[in-house]
Amino acid sequence: MSDTIQNEKFVELNYKVIDQKTGDVLVTVDYPLGYVHGVNDVLSEQVTKELDGKKVGDLIEVPVDTRLLYGERDESLVFTDHIENVPEEFREIGMTITMENEKGEPRNFIVTRFDDKTLTVDGNNPLCGREVVFKLEVLTIRDATDEEIDLGGAVGADPDINEILGRA
């Protein structure tokens, strides 16, 4: 059995997303990300290629162009409203508010600013427009079960993992 990452291996990773300009950690995980290499496209092709052949304990850093993941920043997705028009439970930086467009399609907006007169929300992905580096640490590698290969990840895993990573 090989102890390197290759297709149909179940892999668990820890990762951080770091802003290249400021060095700030923008995203980190509290639990390992598990996926089946070569089967699940939860990671971008760029990151997957860097993981090929890596072993437990290896650390990699991959610069990622967020424009490829999320497109260009769209300032028309930034709205400011009078604070009295916003329910009190949404008056918190980082709060996510889901709104629908005229077609009924949902979109998440994040509260980015507020004061005693106005509140601003942003519908762009928080990583949009930033130069970032994904830092990944390989935690485990093993043969994937047939069921994991079918699912592309751990049996019983959170089905919204793609949403969490934004297909990092």
Secondary structure, 3 states (H helix, E strand, C coil): CCCECCCCEEEEEEEEEEECCCCCEEEECCCCEEEECCCCCCCCHHHHHHHCCCECCCEEEEEEEHHHHHCCCCHHHEEEEEHHHCCHHHCCCCCEEEEECCCCCEEEEEEEEECCCEEEEECCCCCCCCEEEEEEEEEEEEECCHHHHHHCCCCCCCCCHHHHHCCC
